[in-house]
Amino acid sequence: MSSYWLEDDRPAFPKRHLSGRVDVAIVGGGVTGCSCALTLADAGLRVRVHEAREVAGGASGRNGGFALRGAAAPYDAARAELGADRAASLWRLTERALERMAELAGDAFRPRGSLRLAADTEEAKSLKAEYEALRDDGFAVEWRPELDGRLADRFHGAIFHPPDGSIHPARWVRRLAVRAAEAGAEIREHDPVGGLEELDADQVVIATDGYTHGLLEPLDRAVKPARGQVVVTEPLDSEYFSCPHYARYGYDYWQQTEDLRLVLGGFRDSALEEESTAEEGTTPGIQARLEAFAGELVGRAPRITHRWSGIFGVTDDLLPLAGQAPGRDRLWVSCGYSGHGNVLGFACGDLVAQAILARPAPELSLFDPAQAL
């Protein structure tokens, strides 16, 4: 079955054809590539986007539809690793990105917050530590020790993150692409890039997240592909979950759509070696776990209408690589979001574009590719 998100009606893209050499060629028509293209085209540069499938056809149209602030590591862990100032800068960057998404996305974004749940008492201690770190640094956050509804007696407390929300990822990224095309960018769908030497551009941006293999060898080593599997149910009889939920340190995640379908992903930790792959596909073991968990959450076995997987890129420190490739004056990268690409991809695409325009933001130093390439 195909992604539920990709079944959304495709918008009509303005037809652009830029002859000859362009200022910037972008490899990848997902959220990063479209964000980067919009910023560059708005500034008057000649931009060409090369997408192997269709806009949002990769991870940008195959994820769980979460729009979360921060990065893959919890805030307290990021603060210990990066230092208080740099961690806070990263979280504020993503909060600003969420605000801009709300302005640009229209009905593709629903600002409902998110609920990170503790599956056991040990995870509850971890969540409480993150809550206290966020609170102490002045971020909006709520600790919920008691849960009700279908969460009662199943989870051991939760953190509510007010800035977060739900995103219809394919609709959102396609709208970004339309804006970029209206600003003058050429978007070439079904146009795979076999090598960087094929690109007729002054500068190049690799914006392919988990689909990076074969374009830049150091990037292949630094960004490992990982597969996430998802199921979607028939519309349910009620809204049981009013915002995105995630538990077991993010390994399980679910939300309901506007038409009350349950979108549920996770359990990749039950087969980590098998799921460390760039091969799209579903497996019986994880699909069975997803179906069983859907039944537990709903109280019955709902009919599954969609199944799919998406590939995302993971780095050793769980932070993206965004910026100029070491030793390559004309080459830029932005990938490796470790499962948080809906917001970080949007933010990093813009950061790279701003740097190309010779107005680099200080936050870009958080993701310096020289640390890993």
C-alpha positions as a printed NumPy array, in Angstrom:
array([[  0.   ,   0.   ,   0.   ],
       [  1.082,   3.584,  -0.546],
       [  1.467,   6.488,   1.875],
       [ -1.791,   8.023,   3.022],
       [ -0.209,  11.485,   2.799],
       [  0.777,  11.102,  -0.852],
       [ -2.843,  10.478,  -1.863],
       [ -3.611,  14.145,  -1.23 ],
       [ -4.425,  16.117,  -4.382],
       [ -1.269,  17.433,  -6.001],
       [ -1.155,  21.183,  -6.611],
       [ -0.343,  22.578, -10.024],
       [  3.263,  23.725, -10.087],
       [  4.135,  26.816, -12.13 ],
       [  6.111,  25.56 , -15.108],
       [  9.621,  26.957, -15.024],
       [ 12.47 ,  26.149, -17.354],
       [ 15.803,  27.77 , -16.656],
       [ 18.119,  27.353, -19.601],
       [ 21.815,  26.807, -19.087],
       [ 23.798,  27.116, -15.902],
       [ 22.034,  28.077, -12.674],
       [ 23.297,  29.683,  -9.498],
       [ 22.316,  26.759,  -7.275],
       [ 21.285,  23.177,  -8.015],
       [ 19.514,  21.352,  -5.193],
       [ 19.407,  17.552,  -5.088],
       [ 16.22 ,  16.499,  -3.337],
       [ 12.647,  17.795,  -3.538],
       [ 11.65 ,  17.147,   0.055],
       [ 11.176,  19.649,   2.856],
       [ 14.869,  20.607,   2.96 ],
       [ 15.26 ,  21.129,  -0.763],
       [ 12.025,  23.083,  -1.108],
       [ 12.816,  25.253,   1.911],
       [ 16.274,  26.01 ,   0.545],
       [ 14.884,  26.713,  -2.932],
       [ 12.255,  29.124,  -1.612],
       [ 14.78 ,  31.216,   0.316],
       [ 17.214,  31.34 ,  -2.599],
       [ 14.591,  32.078,  -5.247],
       [ 13.048,  34.789,  -3.092],
       [ 16.49 ,  36.411,  -3.074],
       [ 16.586,  36.405,  -6.874],
       [ 18.942,  33.471,  -7.506],
       [ 18.461,  31.03 , -10.375],
       [ 17.615,  27.756,  -8.644],
       [ 16.984,  24.289, -10.012],
       [ 15.65 ,  21.437,  -7.863],
       [ 16.283,  17.849,  -8.993],
       [ 13.893,  15.281,  -7.486],
       [ 14.235,  11.593,  -8.366],
       [ 10.525,  10.881,  -7.822],
       [  7.946,  13.546,  -7.096],
       [  8.04 ,  16.415,  -4.64 ],
       [  7.648,  14.921,  -1.138],
       [  7.971,  11.43 ,  -2.608],
       [ 10.668,  10.378,  -0.135],
       [ 10.683,  10.719,   3.643],
       [  8.827,  14.045,   3.422],
       [  5.691,  12.184,   2.338],
       [  6.274,   8.942,   4.237],
       [  6.6  ,   9.902,   7.905],
       [  4.236,  10.056,  10.868],
       [  3.254,  13.696,  10.401],
       [  4.827,  15.064,  13.585],
       [  6.055,  18.666,  13.822],
       [  8.211,  18.79 ,  16.951],
       [ 10.621,  21.34 ,  18.354],
       [ 14.153,  20.299,  19.238],
       [ 16.186,  17.404,  17.9  ],
       [ 16.286,  13.645,  18.393],
       [ 18.019,  13.795,  21.778],
       [ 15.964,  15.002,  24.783],
       [ 16.643,  18.586,  25.822],
       [ 18.53 ,  17.707,  29.004],
       [ 20.8  ,  15.332,  27.073],
       [ 21.39 ,  17.958,  24.385],
       [ 22.215,  20.524,  27.053],
       [ 24.777,  18.178,  28.614],
       [ 26.341,  17.452,  25.232],
       [ 26.215,  20.872,  23.59 ],
       [ 26.204,  23.184,  26.577],
       [ 23.256,  25.177,  27.858],
       [ 23.547,  28.089,  25.428],
       [ 23.911,  25.974,  22.279],
       [ 21.108,  23.601,  23.26 ],
       [ 18.784,  26.507,  23.945],
       [ 19.764,  28.065,  20.619],
       [ 18.842,  24.837,  18.821],
       [ 15.449,  24.573,  20.532],
       [ 14.663,  28.223,  19.82 ],
       [ 15.617,  27.739,  16.172],
       [ 13.049,  24.966,  15.848],
       [ 10.406,  26.957,  17.692],
       [ 10.863,  29.771,  15.18 ],
       [ 10.658,  27.228,  12.373],
       [  7.357,  25.959,  13.787],
       [  6.001,  29.507,  13.869],
       [  6.951,  30.025,  10.231],
       [  5.468,  26.666,   9.273],
       [  2.196,  27.745,  10.835],
       [  2.272,  30.878,   8.651],
       [  3.1  ,  29.055,   5.405],
       [  1.381,  25.69 ,   5.689],
       [ -2.26 ,  26.695,   5.994],
       [ -4.48 ,  23.756,   6.876],
       [ -1.548,  21.344,   6.487],
       [ -0.398,  22.324,   9.993],
       [ -2.419,  21.921,  13.177],
       [ -0.781,  23.549,  16.236],
       [ -1.99 ,  21.169,  18.923],
       [  1.131,  20.518,  20.975],
       [  2.542,  17.034,  21.493],
       [  2.6  ,  14.518,  24.324],
       [  5.737,  12.537,  25.127],
       [  4.707,   9.577,  27.28 ],
       [  6.57 ,   7.397,  29.781],
       [  6.025,   3.706,  29.121],
       [  7.516,   2.748,  32.52 ],
       [  8.837,   4.34 ,  35.698],
       [ 12.387,   4.555,  34.349],
       [ 11.228,   6.534,  31.319],
       [  9.172,   8.723,  33.66 ],
       [ 12.386,   9.727,  35.443],
       [ 13.923,  10.592,  32.077],
       [ 10.92 ,  12.691,  31.098],
       [ 10.9  ,  14.502,  34.435],
       [ 14.573,  15.413,  33.945],
       [ 13.836,  16.818,  30.495],
       [ 10.825,  18.714,  31.818],
       [ 12.893,  20.327,  34.577],
       [ 15.664,  21.321,  32.155],
       [ 13.172,  22.902,  29.736],
       [ 11.357,  24.694,  32.552],
       [ 14.588,  25.969,  34.089],
       [ 15.694,  27.408,  30.73 ],
       [ 12.407,  29.223,  30.198],
       [ 10.726,  26.989,  27.604],
       [  6.969,  26.403,  27.616],
       [  6.385,  22.869,  28.925],
       [  3.901,  21.013,  31.144],
       [  4.39 ,  17.961,  33.349],
       [  1.35 ,  15.694,  33.436],
       [  1.714,  13.02 ,  36.134],
       [ -1.846,  11.737,  35.696],
       [ -3.321,  10.739,  32.35 ],
       [ -6.894,   9.988,  31.407],
       [ -8.885,   8.375,  28.636],
       [ -7.122,   5.604,  26.788],
       [ -3.785,   6.642,  28.273],
       [ -4.819,   6.004,  31.881],
       [ -3.143,   3.005,  33.569],
       [ -0.962,   2.479,  30.498],
       [  1.604,   5.277,  30.852],
       [  3.476,   6.737,  33.81 ],
       [  3.241,  10.464,  33.181],
       [  3.982,  12.684,  30.226],
       [  5.48 ,  15.955,  29.034],
       [  3.248,  18.245,  27.011],
       [  5.103,  20.449,  24.511],
       [  2.803,  23.398,  23.603],
       [  4.646,  24.648,  20.452],
       [  4.382,  21.334,  18.587],
       [  1.723,  20.142,  16.192],
       [  0.521,  17.804,  13.481],
       [  1.596,  18.228,   9.883],
       [  0.187,  16.767,   6.688],
       [  3.743,  16.396,   5.361],
       [  3.103,  15.894,   1.659],
       [  0.582,  18.743,   1.472],
       [  2.978,  21.02 ,   3.361],
       [  6.034,  20.264,   1.232],
       [  4.106,  20.527,  -2.012],
       [  2.926,  23.962,  -0.946],
       [  6.519,  24.922,  -0.213],
       [  7.444,  23.747,  -3.709],
       [  4.67 ,  25.842,  -5.253],
       [  5.926,  28.917,  -3.405],
       [  9.483,  28.227,  -4.554],
       [  8.329,  27.816,  -8.164],
       [  6.272,  31.013,  -7.964],
       [  9.43 ,  32.775,  -6.779],
       [ 11.241,  31.527,  -9.887],
       [ 12.756,  28.149,  -8.994],
       [ 12.696,  25.347, -11.549],
       [ 11.532,  22.065, -10.036],
       [ 12.334,  18.963, -12.013],
       [ 10.457,  15.876, -10.856],
       [ 11.441,  12.354, -11.954],
       [ 14.949,  13.666, -12.533],
       [ 17.424,  11.501, -10.584],
       [ 21.003,  12.704, -10.183],
       [ 23.595,   9.996, -10.66 ],
       [ 26.601,  12.161,  -9.815],
       [ 27.4  ,  15.729,  -8.86 ],
       [ 29.297,  16.216, -12.12 ],
       [ 25.942,  16.092, -13.948],
       [ 24.809,  19.362, -12.384],
       [ 25.293,  22.591, -14.317],
       [ 25.428,  25.028, -11.412],
       [ 27.763,  27.379,  -9.615],
       [ 26.871,  25.794,  -6.272],
       [ 25.202,  22.527,  -5.258],
       [ 23.15 ,  21.536,  -2.215],
       [ 22.695,  17.855,  -1.288],
       [ 19.322,  17.717,   0.492],
       [ 18.51 ,  14.015,   0.453],
       [ 18.576,  12.996,   4.162],
       [ 18.557,   9.163,   4.228],
       [ 18.775,   8.84 ,   0.433],
       [ 22.299,  10.262,   0.166],
       [ 24.185,   7.176,  -1.034],
       [ 26.471,   7.618,  -4.027],
       [ 26.742,  11.402,  -4.227],
       [ 29.49 ,  12.122,  -1.688],
       [ 31.441,   9.28 ,  -0.082],
       [ 32.109,  10.972,   3.287],
       [ 28.404,  11.733,   3.554],
       [ 27.582,   8.075,   2.898],
       [ 29.694,   7.151,   5.919],
       [ 28.35 ,   9.885,   8.197],
       [ 24.608,   9.554,   7.498],
       [ 23.202,   6.052,   7.909],
       [ 19.801,   5.173,   6.435],
       [ 17.075,   3.911,   8.741],
       [ 13.592,   2.662,   7.927],
       [ 10.415,   3.635,   9.738],
       [  7.224,   1.661,   9.169],
       [  3.738,   3.141,   9.5  ],
       [  0.117,   1.985,   9.361],
       [ -3.08 ,   4.012,   9.   ],
       [ -6.506,   2.82 ,  10.079],
       [-10.001,   3.442,   8.856],
       [-11.65 ,   6.554,  10.364],
       [-12.465,   5.85 ,  14.013],
       [-15.714,   6.691,  15.773],
       [-14.166,   9.374,  17.975],
       [-11.099,  11.519,  18.535],
       [ -9.151,   9.579,  21.132],
       [ -5.874,  11.462,  20.683],
       [ -6.033,  15.213,  20.217],
       [ -2.342,  15.731,  19.436],
       [  0.73 ,  13.733,  18.379],
       [  1.776,  11.139,  20.986],
       [  5.083,   9.322,  21.284],
       [  6.413,   6.865,  23.863],
       [  9.263,   4.443,  24.581],
       [ 11.849,   7.141,  23.855],
       [ 10.178,   7.872,  20.524],
       [ 10.15 ,   4.304,  19.241],
       [  6.322,   4.317,  19.209],
       [  4.334,   7.28 ,  17.881],
       [  0.772,   7.961,  16.838],
       [ -1.808,  10.629,  16.149],
       [ -5.224,  11.03 ,  14.574],
       [ -5.885,  12.847,  11.333],
       [ -8.65 ,  15.361,  10.703],
       [-10.88 ,  12.529,   9.47 ],
       [-10.103,  10.576,  12.684],
       [ -7.795,   7.943,  11.2  ],
       [ -5.093,   6.619,  13.496],
       [ -1.587,   7.065,  12.064],
       [  0.76 ,   4.774,  13.969],
       [  4.465,   4.068,  13.53 ],
       [  7.318,   2.548,  15.407],
       [  8.714,  -0.706,  16.826],
       [ 11.861,  -0.462,  14.699],
       [ 13.831,  -1.252,  17.862],
       [ 12.449,  -4.791,  17.668],
       [ 14.575,  -5.349,  14.531],
       [ 17.207,  -2.603,  14.519],
       [ 19.644,  -4.385,  12.241],
       [ 16.943,  -5.222,   9.712],
       [ 15.591,  -1.666,   9.83 ],
       [ 18.999,  -0.084,   9.247],
       [ 18.419,  -0.053,   5.523],
       [ 17.625,   2.203,   2.599],
       [ 15.169,  -0.337,   1.189],
       [ 11.576,   0.844,   1.337],
       [  9.235,  -1.945,   2.288],
       [  7.274,  -3.371,   5.186],
       [  8.004,  -6.481,   7.226],
       [  5.527,  -8.925,   8.804],
       [  7.016,  -8.67 ,  12.299],
       [  6.833,  -4.918,  12.703],
       [  3.514,  -4.68 ,  10.89 ],
       [  2.029,  -7.239,  13.284],
       [  3.271,  -5.247,  16.265],
       [  1.82 ,  -2.032,  14.84 ],
       [ -1.55 ,  -3.683,  14.242],
       [ -1.627,  -5.164,  17.735],
       [ -0.75 ,  -1.818,  19.316],
       [ -3.447,  -0.077,  17.274],
       [ -5.94 ,  -2.544,  18.709],
       [ -4.713,  -1.86 ,  22.242],
       [ -4.991,   1.901,  21.825],
       [ -8.452,   1.804,  20.242],
       [ -9.944,  -1.082,  22.201],
       [-10.684,  -3.149,  19.109],
       [ -8.895,  -4.217,  15.949],
       [ -9.448,  -1.382,  13.445],
       [ -9.181,  -2.029,   9.734],
       [ -5.817,  -1.036,   8.288],
       [ -6.152,   0.982,   5.081],
       [ -2.534,   2.032,   4.431],
       [  0.928,   0.61 ,   5.14 ],
       [  4.253,   2.045,   4.094],
       [  7.787,   2.806,   5.133],
       [ 10.067,   5.804,   4.782],
       [ 13.826,   6.191,   4.955],
       [ 15.446,   8.785,   7.184],
       [ 19.087,   9.61 ,   7.844],
       [ 20.767,   9.078,  11.236],
       [ 24.053,  10.562,  12.443],
       [ 26.245,   9.39 ,  15.313],
       [ 25.399,  12.382,  17.509],
       [ 21.767,  12.57 ,  16.29 ],
       [ 22.302,  16.116,  14.98 ],
       [ 21.951,  17.14 ,  11.335],
       [ 24.863,  17.96 ,   9.082],
       [ 24.129,  21.311,   7.454],
       [ 26.595,  23.688,   5.877],
       [ 29.489,  23.715,   3.46 ],
       [ 31.157,  20.375,   2.775],
       [ 34.765,  20.419,   4.037],
       [ 37.235,  21.231,   1.28 ],
       [ 34.46 ,  21.786,  -1.28 ],
       [ 33.876,  25.501,  -1.839],
       [ 30.822,  25.033,  -4.046],
       [ 29.178,  22.08 ,  -2.275],
       [ 26.703,  22.247,   0.588],
       [ 24.876,  19.497,   2.504],
       [ 21.78 ,  19.386,   4.687],
       [ 20.685,  15.99 ,   5.943],
       [ 20.822,  13.53 ,   8.849],
       [ 17.865,  14.695,  10.931],
       [ 17.613,  11.39 ,  12.835],
       [ 13.823,  11.231,  12.59 ],
       [ 13.084,  14.943,  13.171],
       [ 13.17 ,  16.144,   9.582],
       [  9.759,  17.779,   9.326],
       [ 10.928,  20.799,  11.338],
       [ 14.723,  20.504,  11.304],
       [ 14.728,  19.912,   7.547],
       [ 12.727,  23.071,   7.003],
       [ 14.997,  25.053,   9.33 ],
       [ 18.273,  23.69 ,   7.954],
       [ 17.273,  24.188,   4.33 ],
       [ 16.748,  27.862,   5.079],
       [ 19.997,  28.101,   7.087],
       [ 22.033,  26.703,   4.199],
       [ 20.328,  29.066,   1.775],
       [ 21.097,  32.037,   4.002],
       [ 24.76 ,  30.992,   4.113],
       [ 24.886,  30.72 ,   0.309],
       [ 23.498,  34.254,   0.228],
       [ 26.471,  35.337,   2.405],
       [ 24.35 ,  36.011,   5.459],
       [ 25.017,  32.941,   7.637],
       [ 23.052,  32.606,  10.864],
       [ 24.965,  31.668,  14.03 ],
       [ 22.792,  28.559,  14.5  ],
       [ 24.376,  26.973,  11.419],
       [ 27.514,  26.282,  13.468],
       [ 25.51 ,  23.716,  15.472],
       [ 25.438,  21.455,  12.415],
       [ 28.931,  21.979,  10.934],
       [ 29.581,  19.076,   8.498],
       [ 33.307,  19.317,   9.257],
       [ 32.575,  17.567,  12.547],
       [ 31.69 ,  14.354,  10.728],
       [ 32.87 ,  14.488,   7.096]])
